[in-house]
């Protein structure tokens, strides 16, 4: 399935390979937060959070982002159960230094229509939203 990820006409696997997305479900902060589905962060959101720092799984801001993501999902769990999993977004603000960065977490079908999550910058649009 071609999901047209972010800035390319590619699959989720290809977006992960070319750096459009960074897998956070298999790094320590994601593992510690027990994400229930494969979870990735967009390159644009990482740049908004960490500036010019390359994606670093041990970066403290990533651990903070993962904890905020889980807390937001838990706070919205009743609403999510009513709406179903696919193509549903929740929003929160990530505080970094003296600014707040709006973050969108979207649950959507992956390449094989399996449930996945992607963390995006608020300004990012995706073709996988129904």
N, C-alpha and C positions, 0 to 999 in steps of 0.2 A: 504494500500500500504506500502510495506517495502522499505524505502529510503536508508537504510544502512548509518546511520549518523556517520560520523567521525570515532571513534574508536570502534564502536559496530554495531552489526547487529540488528538495532532497528528502530522504527519509530521516527519521530520528537517529538511526544508527549512523548515517552519513554525517548528520549535524554534530553528533558526538565525536566522530573521527576527525572532522575538519575544524573543531574548536568553536563552532557556533553555540554549542551547549557543553556544559561540564557536568559529568555524572557526580552527584553528591550523595547518592544512596550507598555507595561502596567506600566512602572515605570515613574516617573516624567520627567527625561531627554528625554525619548522616546515620551511621551505624548506631551511635549513642542515642540518637533521637528516635530510632526504631521506625523509620519511614515504612509504611505498609506496602508501597508500590515503588517502582523505579522512579527516582526523582533527579531532575537536572536543573541547573541554573543557566540562564542565558549569558553569553559573553558580555552583552551590553549591561545587564544588571550587575555582573561582577565588576565591570569597570566603574559603574556608578558608585559601588560600595567601596572598592579598594583602589580606585584611581589607576595608576600605571603599573601597579604590582601585578605580575602574572598570576594566573589562578594557582593558588597554593592551598592544598587541602588542610594544612595545619594553621592557616591564618585565623586569628581569634574572631575576626568579623564573620567568617563563615560559620563558626560554632554558634555565634549569637544569632545569625540569620536562621540557622536550622532550628534553634530553640523557639524563636519567634514564629516560624512557620508552623511548628507542631502546636504551639499555644493557640494560634489563630484557627487552625483546623479544628482543634478540640472545642474552641468557643463557638464554632459554626457547625458542629457535627449534627445537631438536630435538623438544621436547614438542609444540610447536604443529604441526609437520609431521605428527606421528602423529595428533593429534586433529582436524585440519582447521581451517579459518579461522573458521567461523561460531560465534557464541555461546561464545567461549572467553575466559576472564579470566586476567590475570596481575596480581599485586599487587606494590607496593613502597611504601617510606616516603619521603616528602618531608620533609626537615628544614628548618624555617622558624623562625628565631630560636631560642627555647629549647624548641620542641615538634616532634613528628613527626606528620605528617599521612598516614594510610593512603590510598593511591591505588589504584584499580582501573582497569586498561585492558581494555576488552572489544572484541573483534573480533566484528562481527555484520553481518547483512544491512541495507543501507540501504533507502531508499524504493523503489528499483527492484531490490532483492535483490542489489545490488552490494556488494562488501566495503568496510566502513568501520570506523573505530575511534572509540571515545569514552572519554575519561578522566573518571572519576567519583570523588566522595568515597566512602569505604568504606560509609557509611551509606545511600547512594542505591540504590534498587532500580529496575529497568526491566522493562517488559513485553516487550522484544524478546529477552530471554534465553529460549532454548528449553529 
